[in-house]
């Protein structure tokens, strides 16, 4: 989940993820003798203060004009929709065109875009951002607030009354340490910011329960070697440059009862591998991740034919996924779907 994003232009050609921040929450900051309106906010849990990537962000009330930057993610917009906050979004730049959650892709497609003309990084340029008059801007990584690349920086947003938020593990450009816990942090932070912590905790509890139930069924099973990669993506110089090495993917895979044979092939989220290296590795199953690909299964079938020596090819074992394997509210669906593919007899 870490790619350089000089051109999230490479979205269709190189997925710069998800995927998000050093955004840990701090204690609420109380105001002294509030006015009647402020007293009502205090009763509802405001003000809320978060320390996010070294920036102190204080919310006096729930945001109502939210801009969701692209960042080659759907984690932020999916989290808002899962919390029932879609009506707070005035401009959304995130979309994968598909989802494991019924109706989510369509719901994302119906959100306003703010009529923004994206810049070369396929995201919201400074002038357009300020013209939207947001009160909260969400970015997958700190790149979205980098003034040197034509974005409104966090101080400029503060000057026009807008808070900003970088998703968990997104303070830098390396998401290789991301886990499912970061998805829960994103949910909790959005719950606090919008005053819907009860909804966030219910979603987290349901996810944890589902993952625990799945993991308990496969904990004693042998862990197949699983290759996770993106369909038709080029992120490096070799034939296989979109193979997952580290990140939230491995956490999901482990909970589903699998292992990643390419985990040590790179220190970052993705490995850039030759065809020979891939051919020499025993692969028991494929997880093919699609970004706006109408037929990811066709890509999986192509790989199985290309490497007939794989146990995955001999047993025809693969699963396709889209948004549930990234940071976001639906990681339990990815765990369940992978586990059922790897260990069908356990279910």
Sine and cosine of phi, psi and omega as CSV:
sin_phi,cos_phi,sin_psi,cos_psi,sin_omega,cos_omega
0.00,0.00,0.48,0.88,0.06,-1.00
-0.71,-0.70,0.89,-0.46,0.09,-1.00
-0.67,-0.75,0.46,-0.89,0.13,-0.99
-0.91,0.42,0.56,-0.83,-0.06,-1.00
-0.86,-0.51,0.68,0.73,0.00,-1.00
-0.90,0.44,-0.47,0.88,0.11,-0.99
-0.63,-0.78,1.00,-0.02,0.13,-0.99
-0.90,0.43,0.14,0.99,0.27,-0.96
-0.82,0.57,-0.57,0.82,-0.02,-1.00
-0.97,0.22,0.35,0.94,0.06,-1.00
-0.81,0.58,-0.81,0.58,-0.04,-1.00
-0.96,0.29,-0.34,0.94,-0.02,-1.00
-0.94,-0.35,-0.35,0.94,0.01,-1.00
-0.46,-0.89,0.96,-0.29,-0.13,-0.99
-0.95,0.30,0.94,-0.33,0.02,-1.00
-0.99,-0.13,0.96,-0.26,-0.24,-0.97
-1.00,0.08,0.00,-1.00,0.29,-0.96
-0.67,0.74,0.89,-0.46,0.82,-0.57
1.00,0.01,0.00,0.00,0.00,0.00
0.00,0.00,0.00,0.00,0.00,0.00
0.00,0.00,0.62,-0.79,0.03,-1.00
-0.82,0.57,0.56,0.83,-0.14,-0.99
-1.00,0.00,0.99,0.11,0.08,-1.00
-0.99,-0.11,0.57,-0.82,-0.05,-1.00
-1.00,0.08,0.53,-0.85,0.10,-1.00
-0.91,-0.42,0.08,-1.00,-0.05,-1.00
-0.91,0.42,0.50,-0.86,0.09,-1.00
-0.87,0.49,0.58,-0.81,0.05,-1.00
-0.96,-0.27,0.86,-0.51,-0.06,-1.00
-1.00,0.03,0.56,-0.83,0.10,-1.00
-1.00,-0.04,0.37,-0.93,-0.11,-0.99
-0.94,0.34,-0.98,-0.18,-0.03,-1.00
-0.99,-0.17,1.00,0.00,-0.12,-0.99
-0.96,0.27,0.36,-0.93,0.12,-0.99
-0.95,0.30,0.02,-1.00,-0.02,-1.00
-0.87,0.49,-0.69,0.73,0.01,-1.00
-0.92,0.40,-0.67,0.74,0.00,-1.00
-0.91,0.41,-0.56,0.83,0.02,-1.00
-0.90,0.45,-0.62,0.79,0.03,-1.00
-0.90,0.43,-0.65,0.76,0.03,-1.00
-0.91,0.42,-0.65,0.76,0.01,-1.00
-0.88,0.48,-0.63,0.78,0.03,-1.00
-0.89,0.46,-0.53,0.85,-0.01,-1.00
-1.00,0.01,0.16,0.99,0.06,-1.00
0.99,-0.17,0.08,1.00,0.01,-1.00
-0.98,-0.19,0.44,-0.90,0.02,1.00
-0.96,0.27,0.43,-0.90,0.08,-1.00
-0.90,-0.44,0.76,-0.65,0.01,-1.00
-0.85,-0.53,0.76,-0.65,0.06,-1.00
-0.86,-0.51,0.62,-0.78,0.18,-0.98
-0.99,-0.12,0.95,-0.31,-0.14,-0.99
-0.85,-0.53,0.95,-0.30,-0.01,-1.00
0.81,0.59,0.63,0.78,0.03,-1.00
1.00,0.10,0.01,1.00,0.04,-1.00
-0.95,-0.30,0.76,-0.65,0.05,-1.00
-1.00,0.04,0.89,-0.45,-0.03,-1.00
-0.91,-0.42,0.88,-0.47,-0.02,-1.00
-0.93,-0.38,0.78,-0.62,-0.01,-1.00
-0.94,-0.35,0.89,-0.46,0.03,-1.00
-0.99,0.13,-0.35,0.94,0.03,-1.00
-0.37,-0.93,0.12,-0.99,0.00,-1.00
-0.93,0.37,0.73,-0.69,0.05,-1.00
-0.88,0.47,0.50,-0.87,0.01,-1.00
-0.76,-0.65,-0.07,1.00,0.02,-1.00
-0.73,-0.68,1.00,0.09,-0.14,-0.99
-0.98,-0.21,0.72,-0.69,0.13,-0.99
-0.93,-0.36,0.80,-0.60,0.04,-1.00
-0.96,-0.29,0.92,-0.39,-0.01,-1.00
-0.96,0.26,0.28,-0.96,-0.09,-1.00
-0.92,0.39,-0.97,0.25,0.02,-1.00
0.88,0.47,0.23,0.97,-0.04,-1.00
0.81,0.58,0.65,0.76,-0.04,-1.00
-0.69,-0.72,0.31,-0.95,0.26,-0.96
-0.80,-0.60,0.15,0.99,-0.05,-1.00
-0.88,0.48,-0.67,0.74,-0.06,-1.00
-0.96,0.29,-0.75,0.66,-0.02,-1.00
-0.92,0.39,-0.60,0.80,0.02,-1.00
-0.91,0.41,-0.60,0.80,0.03,-1.00
-0.90,0.44,-0.69,0.72,0.03,-1.00
-0.89,0.46,-0.68,0.74,0.01,-1.00
-0.91,0.41,-0.66,0.76,0.00,-1.00
-0.89,0.46,-0.50,0.87,0.02,-1.00
-1.00,0.02,0.06,1.00,0.02,-1.00
0.97,0.26,0.52,0.85,-0.11,-0.99
-0.92,-0.40,0.32,0.95,-0.03,-1.00
-0.85,0.52,-0.49,0.87,-0.03,-1.00
-0.96,0.28,-0.13,0.99,0.04,-1.00
-1.00,0.03,-0.17,0.99,-0.09,-1.00
-1.00,0.03,0.85,-0.53,0.05,-1.00
-0.98,-0.19,-0.30,0.95,0.04,-1.00
-0.40,-0.92,0.84,-0.54,0.03,-1.00
-0.83,-0.56,0.75,-0.66,0.02,-1.00
-0.94,-0.34,0.04,1.00,-0.07,-1.00
-0.99,-0.10,0.68,-0.73,0.08,-1.00
-0.19,-0.98,0.69,-0.72,0.14,-0.99
-0.93,-0.36,-0.20,0.98,0.01,-1.00
0.98,0.21,0.03,1.00,0.01,-1.00
-0.36,-0.93,0.30,-0.96,-0.01,-1.00
-0.30,-0.96,0.47,-0.88,0.14,-0.99
-0.97,0.25,-0.26,0.96,-0.02,-1.00
-1.00,-0.06,0.87,-0.48,-0.01,-1.00
-0.82,0.58,0.78,-0.62,0.07,-1.00
1.00,0.06,-0.21,0.98,-0.08,-1.00
-0.93,0.36,-0.71,0.70,-0.02,-1.00
-0.86,0.51,-0.65,0.76,0.02,-1.00
-0.92,0.40,-0.65,0.76,0.01,-1.00
-0.90,0.44,-0.65,0.76,0.05,-1.00
-0.90,0.43,-0.65,0.76,-0.01,-1.00
-0.90,0.44,-0.39,0.92,-0.02,-1.00
-1.00,0.01,-0.13,0.99,-0.02,-1.00
-0.95,0.33,0.50,-0.86,0.04,-1.00
-0.92,0.40,0.50,-0.86,0.03,-1.00
-0.96,-0.27,-0.13,0.99,-0.05,-1.00
0.96,0.28,0.18,0.98,-0.03,-1.00
0.79,0.61,0.61,0.79,-0.03,-1.00
-0.99,0.15,0.71,-0.71,0.16,-0.99
-1.00,-0.03,0.94,-0.33,-0.08,-1.00
-0.90,0.44,0.44,-0.90,0.08,-1.00
-0.99,0.10,-0.21,-0.98,-0.05,-1.00
-0.91,0.41,-0.32,0.95,0.04,-1.00
-1.00,-0.06,0.24,0.97,0.00,-1.00
0.83,0.56,0.67,0.75,0.00,-1.00
-0.60,-0.80,-0.07,-1.00,-0.16,-0.99
-1.00,0.09,0.91,-0.41,0.01,-1.00
-0.95,0.32,0.26,-0.97,-0.12,-0.99
-0.80,0.60,-0.81,0.59,-0.10,-1.00
-0.88,0.47,-0.68,0.74,0.01,-1.00
-0.90,0.43,-0.65,0.76,0.00,-1.00
-0.87,0.48,-0.77,0.64,-0.02,-1.00
-0.90,0.43,-0.55,0.83,0.02,-1.00
-0.93,0.37,-0.37,0.93,0.02,-1.00
-0.97,0.25,-0.27,0.96,-0.02,-1.00
0.80,0.59,0.81,0.59,-0.01,-1.00
-0.97,0.25,0.34,-0.94,0.20,-0.98
-0.93,-0.37,-0.08,1.00,0.14,-0.99
-0.44,-0.90,0.73,-0.69,0.07,-1.00
-0.84,-0.54,0.79,-0.61,0.00,-1.00
-0.96,-0.28,0.73,-0.68,0.05,-1.00
-0.74,-0.68,0.62,-0.78,0.02,-1.00
-0.89,0.45,-0.66,0.75,0.02,-1.00
-0.70,-0.71,0.15,-0.99,0.01,-1.00
-0.91,0.43,-0.28,0.96,0.03,-1.00
-0.82,0.57,-0.58,0.81,-0.04,-1.00
-0.92,0.40,-0.19,0.98,0.03,-1.00
-0.89,-0.46,0.39,0.92,-0.02,-1.00
-1.00,0.03,0.96,-0.29,-0.04,-1.00
-0.89,0.46,-0.49,0.87,-0.01,-1.00
-0.91,0.42,-0.34,0.94,0.00,-1.00
-0.97,-0.26,0.33,0.94,0.13,-0.99
1.00,0.05,0.22,0.98,0.03,-1.00
-0.99,-0.15,0.39,-0.92,0.16,-0.99
-0.94,0.34,0.83,-0.56,0.01,-1.00
-0.99,0.15,0.10,-0.99,-0.14,-0.99
-0.93,0.37,-0.54,0.84,0.05,-1.00
-0.94,0.35,-0.63,0.77,0.05,-1.00
-0.90,0.44,-0.63,0.78,0.05,-1.00
-0.91,0.42,-0.66,0.75,0.03,-1.00
-0.87,0.49,-0.61,0.79,-0.02,-1.00
-0.89,0.46,-0.46,0.89,0.01,-1.00
-0.97,-0.24,0.29,0.96,0.11,-0.99
1.00,0.10,0.34,0.94,-0.03,-1.00
-0.94,-0.34,0.75,-0.66,0.20,-0.98
-0.99,0.17,0.28,-0.96,0.01,-1.00
-0.66,-0.75,0.41,-0.91,-0.07,-1.00
-0.52,-0.86,0.76,-0.65,0.11,-0.99
-0.96,-0.29,0.75,-0.67,-0.09,-1.00
-0.94,0.35,0.34,-0.94,-0.05,-1.00
-0.78,0.62,0.70,-0.72,-0.03,-1.00
0.95,0.30,0.14,0.99,-0.07,-1.00
-0.98,-0.18,0.14,0.99,0.00,-1.00
-0.89,0.46,-0.57,0.82,0.09,-1.00
-0.94,-0.35,-0.43,-0.90,0.01,-1.00
-0.92,-0.39,0.21,0.98,-0.04,-1.00
-0.90,-0.44,0.95,-0.32,-0.01,-1.00
-0.98,-0.21,0.37,0.93,-0.11,-0.99
-0.93,0.37,-0.29,0.96,0.00,-1.00
-0.99,-0.16,0.12,0.99,-0.04,-1.00
-0.92,0.40,0.61,-0.79,0.05,-1.00
-0.71,-0.70,0.05,-1.00,0.06,-1.00
-0.87,0.50,-0.52,0.86,0.02,-1.00
-0.85,0.53,-0.50,0.87,0.03,-1.00
-0.93,0.36,-0.53,0.85,0.10,-0.99
-0.90,0.44,-0.62,0.78,0.02,-1.00
-0.94,0.34,-0.58,0.81,0.07,-1.00
-0.89,0.46,-0.68,0.73,0.04,-1.00
-0.87,0.49,-0.71,0.71,0.05,-1.00
-0.87,0.49,-0.72,0.69,-0.04,-1.00
-0.90,0.43,-0.67,0.74,0.00,-1.00
-0.90,0.44,-0.69,0.72,0.05,-1.00
-0.91,0.42,-0.58,0.81,0.06,-1.00
-0.88,0.48,-0.68,0.73,0.01,-1.00
-0.93,0.36,-0.71,0.70,-0.06,-1.00
-0.87,0.49,-0.63,0.78,-0.08,-1.00
-0.98,-0.17,0.08,1.00,0.04,-1.00
0.94,0.34,0.51,0.86,0.00,-1.00
-0.79,-0.62,0.69,0.72,-0.04,-1.00
-0.87,0.50,-0.52,0.85,0.01,-1.00
-0.89,0.46,-0.65,0.76,0.03,-1.00
-0.91,0.42,-0.68,0.73,-0.01,-1.00
-0.87,0.48,-0.71,0.71,-0.03,-1.00
-0.91,0.40,-0.56,0.83,0.04,-1.00
-0.92,0.40,-0.66,0.75,0.03,-1.00
-0.91,0.42,-0.67,0.74,0.01,-1.00
-0.90,0.43,-0.71,0.71,-0.01,-1.00
-0.88,0.47,-0.66,0.75,0.00,-1.00
-0.91,0.41,-0.65,0.76,0.02,-1.00
-0.90,0.43,-0.74,0.67,-0.01,-1.00
-0.87,0.49,-0.64,0.77,0.00,-1.00
-0.91,0.42,-0.69,0.72,-0.01,-1.00
-0.91,0.41,-0.69,0.73,0.01,-1.00
-0.90,0.43,-0.68,0.74,0.00,-1.00
-0.89,0.46,-0.64,0.77,0.01,-1.00
-0.91,0.42,-0.67,0.74,0.02,-1.00
-0.92,0.40,-0.73,0.68,-0.05,-1.00
-0.88,0.47,-0.58,0.81,-0.01,-1.00
-0.91,0.41,-0.48,0.88,-0.02,-1.00
-0.98,0.22,-0.39,0.92,-0.09,-1.00
-0.91,-0.42,0.04,1.00,-0.14,-0.99
-0.88,0.47,-0.49,0.87,-0.04,-1.00
-0.99,-0.14,0.08,1.00,-0.02,-1.00
-0.99,0.10,0.43,-0.90,0.12,-0.99
-0.90,0.43,0.62,-0.78,-0.08,-1.00
-1.00,-0.05,0.96,-0.27,0.02,-1.00
-0.90,0.44,0.44,-0.90,0.07,-1.00
-1.00,0.08,0.87,-0.50,-0.13,-0.99
-0.88,-0.47,0.80,-0.60,0.10,-1.00
-1.00,-0.08,0.85,-0.52,0.05,-1.00
-0.95,-0.30,0.80,-0.60,0.02,-1.00
-0.45,-0.89,0.26,-0.96,-0.03,-1.00
-0.99,-0.12,0.55,-0.84,-0.03,-1.00
-0.96,0.29,0.77,-0.64,0.17,-0.99
0.76,0.65,0.65,0.76,0.00,-1.00
-0.93,-0.36,0.63,-0.78,0.07,-1.00
-0.86,-0.50,0.92,-0.40,-0.02,-1.00
-0.86,-0.52,0.11,0.99,-0.02,-1.00
-0.32,-0.95,-0.33,-0.94,-0.11,-0.99
-0.99,-0.11,-0.27,0.96,-0.05,-1.00
-1.00,-0.03,0.11,-0.99,-0.03,-1.00
-0.90,0.44,-0.56,0.83,-0.04,-1.00
-0.85,-0.53,1.00,0.07,-0.08,-1.00
-0.95,-0.30,0.11,0.99,0.01,-1.00
-0.86,-0.50,0.55,0.84,0.02,-1.00
-1.00,-0.02,0.77,-0.64,-0.04,-1.00
-0.94,0.33,0.72,-0.69,0.10,-0.99
-0.94,-0.34,-0.75,0.66,-0.08,-1.00
-0.63,-0.77,0.11,-0.99,0.07,-1.00
0.91,-0.42,-0.24,-0.97,-0.06,-1.00
-0.87,0.50,-0.46,0.89,0.01,-1.00
-0.83,0.55,-0.69,0.73,-0.03,-1.00
-0.93,0.36,-0.57,0.82,0.06,-1.00
-0.90,0.44,-0.71,0.70,0.04,-1.00
-0.89,0.47,-0.71,0.71,-0.02,-1.00
-0.89,0.46,-0.69,0.72,-0.01,-1.00
-0.89,0.47,-0.66,0.75,-0.01,-1.00
-0.94,0.33,-0.34,0.94,0.05,-1.00
-1.00,0.00,0.00,1.00,0.04,-1.00
1.00,0.07,0.52,0.86,0.01,-1.00
-0.80,-0.60,0.10,-1.00,0.04,-1.00
-0.68,-0.73,0.42,-0.91,-0.04,-1.00
-0.95,-0.30,0.95,-0.32,-0.03,-1.00
-0.94,0.35,-0.19,0.98,-0.02,-1.00
-0.96,-0.29,0.23,0.97,-0.07,-1.00
-0.86,0.52,-0.58,0.81,-0.04,-1.00
-0.99,-0.12,0.19,0.98,-0.01,-1.00
-0.99,0.17,-0.17,0.99,0.01,-1.00
-0.39,-0.92,0.47,-0.89,0.08,-1.00
-1.00,0.07,-0.21,0.98,0.01,-1.00
-0.96,-0.28,-0.12,-0.99,-0.11,-0.99
-0.92,0.39,-0.50,0.86,-0.09,-1.00
-0.84,-0.54,0.59,-0.81,0.07,-1.00
-0.98,-0.21,0.61,-0.79,0.03,-1.00
-0.95,-0.30,0.99,-0.14,-0.22,-0.97
-0.92,-0.39,0.52,-0.85,0.09,-1.00
-0.98,0.18,0.32,-0.95,0.05,-1.00
-0.89,0.46,-0.57,0.82,0.00,-1.00
-0.91,0.42,-0.66,0.75,0.02,-1.00
-0.89,0.45,-0.69,0.72,0.01,-1.00
-0.90,0.43,-0.67,0.74,-0.03,-1.00
-0.91,0.41,-0.50,0.87,-0.06,-1.00
-1.00,0.10,-0.04,1.00,-0.03,-1.00
-0.98,-0.22,0.75,-0.66,0.09,-1.00
-0.94,0.33,0.85,-0.52,0.02,-1.00
-0.88,-0.48,0.90,-0.43,-0.03,-1.00
-1.00,0.08,-0.41,0.91,-0.02,-1.00
-0.35,-0.93,0.42,-0.91,0.05,-1.00
-0.92,-0.38,0.65,-0.76,0.26,-0.96
-0.90,-0.44,0.93,-0.36,-0.03,-1.00
-0.98,-0.22,0.86,-0.51,-0.06,-1.00
-0.98,-0.22,0.81,-0.59,-0.09,-1.00
-0.96,-0.29,0.70,-0.72,0.16,-0.99
-0.86,-0.50,0.94,-0.33,-0.01,-1.00
0.77,0.63,0.61,0.80,0.05,-1.00
-0.95,-0.32,0.91,-0.41,-0.07,-1.00
-0.93,0.36,-0.27,0.96,-0.06,-1.00
-0.60,-0.80,0.92,0.38,0.00,-1.00
-0.90,0.43,-0.43,0.90,0.02,-1.00
-0.89,0.45,-0.57,0.83,0.02,-1.00
-0.90,0.44,-0.60,0.80,0.04,-1.00
-0.92,0.39,-0.66,0.75,0.03,-1.00
-0.88,0.47,-0.71,0.70,0.01,-1.00
-0.88,0.48,-0.63,0.78,0.03,-1.00
-0.87,0.48,-0.69,0.72,0.00,-1.00
-0.91,0.42,-0.65,0.76,0.00,-1.00
-0.89,0.45,-0.57,0.82,0.05,-1.00
-0.96,0.28,-0.55,0.84,-0.03,-1.00
-0.95,0.32,-0.48,0.88,-0.02,-1.00
-0.81,-0.59,0.93,0.36,-0.07,-1.00
-0.90,0.43,-0.28,0.96,0.00,-1.00
-0.97,0.24,-0.29,0.96,0.02,-1.00
-0.90,0.44,0.64,-0.77,0.20,-0.98
-0.84,0.55,-0.54,0.84,0.03,-1.00
-0.88,0.48,-0.60,0.80,0.01,-1.00
-0.95,0.30,-0.67,0.74,-0.02,-1.00
-0.91,0.42,-0.56,0.83,-0.01,-1.00
-0.98,-0.20,-0.01,1.00,0.02,-1.00
0.79,0.61,0.84,0.55,-0.10,-0.99
-0.92,-0.39,0.94,-0.35,0.09,-1.00
-0.39,-0.92,0.30,-0.96,0.08,-1.00
-0.60,-0.80,0.59,-0.81,0.05,-1.00
-0.96,-0.29,0.60,-0.80,0.00,-1.00
-0.67,-0.74,0.25,-0.97,0.12,-0.99
-0.75,-0.66,-0.99,-0.13,-0.16,-0.99
-0.99,0.12,-0.30,0.95,-0.12,-0.99
-0.95,0.30,-0.25,0.97,-0.04,-1.00
-1.00,-0.04,-0.06,1.00,0.06,-1.00
-0.99,-0.13,0.11,-0.99,0.16,-0.99
-0.82,0.57,0.65,-0.76,-0.05,-1.00
0.45,-0.89,-0.11,-0.99,-0.13,-0.99
-1.00,0.05,0.06,1.00,-0.19,-0.98
-0.80,-0.59,0.46,0.89,-0.02,-1.00
-0.88,0.48,-0.47,0.88,0.01,-1.00
-0.89,0.46,-0.51,0.86,0.02,-1.00
-0.93,0.38,-0.62,0.79,0.05,-1.00
-0.92,0.40,-0.69,0.72,0.03,-1.00
-0.84,0.54,-0.73,0.68,-0.04,-1.00
-0.91,0.41,-0.69,0.72,-0.06,-1.00
-0.92,0.39,-0.66,0.75,0.03,-1.00
-0.92,0.39,-0.70,0.71,-0.03,-1.00
-0.87,0.49,-0.66,0.75,0.00,-1.00
-0.92,0.38,-0.46,0.89,0.05,-1.00
-0.97,0.23,-0.66,0.75,-0.05,-1.00
-0.98,0.22,-0.57,0.82,-0.12,-0.99
-0.73,-0.68,0.88,0.47,-0.08,-1.00
-0.86,0.52,-0.52,0.86,-0.05,-1.00
-0.96,0.29,-0.22,0.97,-0.01,-1.00
-0.99,0.12,-0.13,0.99,-0.08,-1.00
-0.88,-0.47,0.00,0.00,0.00,0.00
